[in-house]
Amino acid sequence: MKFGIDRLIADPELRRPLAGRRVALIAHPASVTEDLVHSLDALIAAGVNVTSAFGPQHGLKGDKQDNMVETADETDPRYGIPVFSLYGEVRRPTGKMMSTADVFVFDLQDLGCRIYTFVTTLLYLLEEAARHGKEVWVLDRPNPAGRPIEGTTLLPGWESFVGAGPLPMRHGLTMGEMGAWFIGHFGLDLPYRVIEMEGWRPDSAPGFGWPEGRLWINPSPNAASLNMARAYAGTVMIEGATLSEGRGTTRPLEVLFGAPDIDARAVRAEMERLASHWLAGCALREVWFEPTFHKHAKTLCHGLMIHAEGRFYDHAAFRPWRLQALAFKAIRRLYPDYEIWRDFPYEYVFDKLAIDVINGGPALRAWVDDAGAEPDDLEALAGRDETEWREETRSLLLY
């Protein structure tokens, strides 16, 4: 099984259109070949004229731990080329940045979730490339969450750095496919090419998107496992809650929640009572943890951990967005006055609640807080959006 970078390095014919042209690379720590050579080193060793590099959120090195922690521009000490930050003074490349190359090669490992900001970085790159007459190549990589689609669609007016456009939370596309959707949806005019993967089988066990035998490299500091990647379309919503998502532990964003003042066992029982079928496809394990930093630091928390892995994982049945929504609903039912929603700036949006920014609208929060709302009500909202997205993107699938 070959990723896009592997095919590009192995095949001189694929690289031929880059001859004599200046190339920029957009990359992070997971931008590696099958031999674990970073894409920057591999491209230069293959004779590609790389004249600049770009790092997304968390930086080219992936060293920035939390959200809204910016990275500065720098010069690569080995190659002497500029390394521009797309999560520093700017979020989209400036004209000066775009002037450093003719072809922009995008090689970011994604998690298959709208809120993971690499999706938005791709859109901004495409828009600026169209504006400045540049070409974009995507070196395709697997969507580790696979093809399942889940969540409500982002509403008009709710666009942000974690909401590039009207996508559901779990979009089911690779970055190569997503780029094609952006170009069509936003009417962009630019030369665009995808270096496709070879042998990617998103519906095949045991990886269901992530190929067996390929090492997992963190694309961001808290994306530490395939289990996290599978759960993320649900657990990322805890970033908009006062509950802990496990930051400050060794398994961040793999817990359904954690808090010092909530009985996790009672929450699970209430979840099973409300919609037991939404718990399918994974195992939930009662856990205790004490975050070393972030929410509830140095305080013992009671929670539930998600195991969407091994013999507990059912790819077709696992629906993390619904699972997380159900956990919120159960907590609201058991603790009606609990301050679930975190009121703080989220990805530089200051006038909306973080949970609404994350979901691209207020529907999920409204459902949780409405005492009369039932699981079927949320199912109806999400099911309609999921069906529409599936039909809209069917023709874009490359694998």
N, C-alpha and C positions, 0 to 999 in steps of 0.2 A: 504494500500500500504506500503510495507516494503523495506527499503534500505538494502544493504548488511550488514551494521553494525547492524541493527535491528535484522535481521535473525540470525546473529552469536551470539549475546548476548542472544537471546531468546531460542536458540536450543543447548543444551549440546552436541548433536551428531555432530553438525557442528564444535564445538570447540574441540572435542575429539582428533583429530590429533595434536593439539597443546600441549597436556599434556606432561609435562616433557621436553619441549623444550623452548629455549630462543627466545623471540619474539621482534622484532623491529617494531615500528609504524611510518609510514610516514603520517603526518597530518598537518592541518592548522585550522583556526577558524571555518570553516564550517564543520569540521569533527565532527558532533554531531549525537546523536541518535534522534529518533522521540520525545523523552522527553527532548531534548536539553542538554543532558549530553555529555560532550566531549568524544570522542572515547577513549582517553587515560584513563580517569577515569572509563569509562564503562568496558573496557577490564580488567583492574586491579581488579575492583570490582567483575568481573565474574570469577576471579581466574586465568586469563592468566598471565604467567610469562613474563611481559614486562621488558626487560633489557636495552632498549635504545629507543630513539625517534629521528625523523628527521623532520626538517622544510624545505619546498621548498622556492622559491622566496617569499619575504615579511615576511618570518619567521613563525615559529610554532604559534606565537601569532598574526601574520598578522599586525604587527605594522609599517612596513616599507612602506612608502607612494609611492615612485616613482621607476622607473626602475634604475638599476645599483646602488641601495642602499643596501649594503650587511648586513648580519646578522652574528653575532659571535656565536660560540659554547658556550654552557652553561650547567649547571647542574640543573635539575628540582628541585625546592626548596621543593616540597611536597614529591616526591618519591625518590629523590637522584640519579636518573639515568641520564646518559649523554644525552644531546639534541644536535644533530649535525646539522649544517647548510649546506644545499645543495645550498646555494646562498651566500657564503662567500669566504673563501680561495679556495674552490673547488666547482665544479658543479656536480660532480659525486662522489659517496661514495668511500672513500679510503679503502685499505685493512684493516687498523686498525678499521675503522668504521664497515666494514662488519664482523669483527671478534666478534662483540658484540652480535650477534644473529644468530639463525639457520633459522628462518622464518621471512621474511620481509612482513609486512602487509601494503598495500598501500590503504589509505582511503582519497583521495583528491577529492573534488568537482571540476569538470571541467566546462568549458563554451562551449565545442564543437568546438573549434577553434584551428587550428594548432599553431598559434603564442602564445597561452596561455601556459606558460612555463611548466606547470605541465605535459603536454604531453611528453616533452623532459625529464623531471625528471623521468618519468616512464621508458622510453627507457634506460636511463643511469643506473637505478636501475636493470633492467633486464639484461643488459650487464654485470654489475659487479657481479650480483648473479650467472650468468652462469660461469663467470671466477673463482669465489671463491667457487663454489659448494653449493650455498644457494638456498632456496625455496622462491618463491614470491606468495603471495595471494593478489588479488585485491578485496576489499569490494566495490561492484559496486554501483554506484549512477547515477541518471538521467543525460542525456545530455539535458540541459535546452533549447537548440536551436532545439532539436528534430532531426529527420532523414534527413531533407533536406541537400543536398550537393551543395557546390558552390565554385567557384574560380579556378584559374589555379593551376596546380601541381608544387610543388617545383622542380627546375631543379637540376641535378647533379652538385656538386661543390658549391651549395648555402646553404648547411647545416649549421645550427647555433643553438644557444640555443633557438631560436624561429622558428626553422625549423628542426625537428628531422629526416625528411626523405621525400620521394616523396608523400606528402599528399596534397590535396586541402585545401584552407583556412578553409572552413566549412566542417568537415569530417563526421558528422552524426553518430558517434560511441560513445558508452560509454567507460569508461576507461578499463573495463574488456575486451571488444571487441578489443580495441586498443592494449592492451597488447598481445593478440593472434595474431594480425596482425604483430606487431613488431617481435615476435618470429618466425613467418613464413617467413617474408620478409628478416630478417637479419640472419636467420638460427641459432637461439640461442637454446642451449640445457640446460634446467633447469626444475625442477618441478614447475609447474604453476597451480594455481587454482583460479577460480572466484567464490566468494560467490554472487550469482545472486540476483537481486531484485525480489520481488514478487508483481505482479500486476502493473508493469510499462506499460503504454499504450501511447507510444510516438506520436500516430496519433489522440489521442482523445482530444476534446475540454473540458474545456477551456484552459488547460495548454499546450497542445501539446508538452509534454516532461517534464514539471514541474507539479507534482501532486497537484491538488487543496487541500488546507488544510495543506500543508507542508510549514512551514515558510522558507523565504529566509534569509540565513545567508551569509554575504559577504565572498567569498572565498579569495578575495584580497581587499585591501582598496577601490579601485575604482569600484569594481563590486557590486554596491549597490542595484540592482533590477533585476527582470526578464526582464524588458524592455532593460536594458543594455546588459544582456546576449544575447538577441535576436539580438541586433544591432551590437554587438561587432565585428563580422567578417567583418564588413564594417568600423566602426568608429575607430578601432585600427589602420587603415592605416593613420589616421591623426597624429599619433605619428611620422610618417616620413615626415610630412609637417610643414610648418611655421604657418599654421592655428591652432586655438585652438580646442582641443577636449573636452574642458570644465573642464579640471583640474583646481582646484582652485575655483570650484563652487560645489554646492550640487548635481549636476547631470552629473558627468564626463562620457564621452564616450557614452552619449545619444544624443549628438548633431552631426549633419552632418558636421558642421564646424562653426567657429566663427572667426571674424577678424574685426579690427577697420577700415579697408580701403576697404571693399567689401560690395556691396549692395546685401543682401541676397534675397530680393524680386526679383531682376533681375536675380540672379543665378537660383532661382527656375523656373522662366519663361523660361530660356534657357534650363534647364533640361527637362521641359515638351515639348519644341520644338524638342529637340534632340531625346528623347526616353521616351515618357510619360508612356509607359507600365512598365518601370523600377521603377517607383514611386509607383507601386501597393503594396497593403498589409499593408500599414501603413498610418498615417497622418503626415504631415510635418507642423510644426507651427513656424512662425517667432518669434524670440526671441532676446532680448538684455541682455547681461550679462557682468559683470566686474570681471575677475578672481582675486582672492586674492593672488595667486602665480602662478608660471609656465609661459607659453607663454602669452604675452600681459597682464601681471599682472598690475592691477590698471588702466586698459584702457578699455573703453567701446567698446564692440564687438557686431557686428550684425551677426546673424546666423540663422540656422534652427535646430529645435529640432525634433527628431524622436519619434513618439508614435506608437510602435508596441505592442499595448495593448488594452484591452477593445474591444469595437465595431469597432475600427479602424483596428484591426489586422486580416489579412488573412494569415494563416500559409503557405498555398501552394503558395501564390502569392508573399510573402515578400522575397526579395533577397537583403540583406544588402550590399554584396560585390559589386554588380552591382550599387546599389544606390549610394554608396560612390564614386565609379569610375566615375559615371555620374556627380556628384557634382564637382569633380576635372576637368572633361572635360569642364563643363559649365564655370567654373572660367577661365580656359585657353582660351576658346573662347572669353569671355568678357574682359579679362585682359591678353593679349598675353605675356606681359613682366613681369607678376607677378612672384616673386620668391616663387613658391609653395613648392619646395622640400627642406627639412631641411638637411643641411650638418653637421652632428655631429656623434660621435660614438654611435652605437645602439647595445645594448646587447653585447658589447665588440667586435664588428666587426668594424674595423677602416678603411678598404680599399674599402668599398662599400657604396653607398647611402642608407640611412635608409629605404626609401620606397621600394628599391629593396630587401633588407634583409627581410623586412616584407612579401613581396610577393613571395620570393623565386626565384627571377629572375627579369629582367628588362622589361618584356612584358607590364605590366600595365602602368608604367611610359612612356614607348615609345608610347603607344596608346594615352595617355593623351596629350603628347607633339607633336604628329604628327597631323598637321592641317588638313590633308586629311583623317585621320582615322575616321571611323563611328562606331556607336554602334554595327552594325552587325559584324564588324571585331573582336571586343572583344568577342562577343557572340560566334563566331565560335571557337575561341581559348579555351574559358572556357567550352563551351558545350561539346567539345570532351573529355577534361580531366575529367569532371564530370561524363560522361557516363562510361568512363573506370574505374574510382574509384568505382562507384556504382556496376559494375559487379565484380570487384576484391574483394569487401568486402561483397557481398551478403551472402556468406556461413558462415560468422563469426557472423551474427546477432543472438543474444540470445533472443530477445524479438519481 
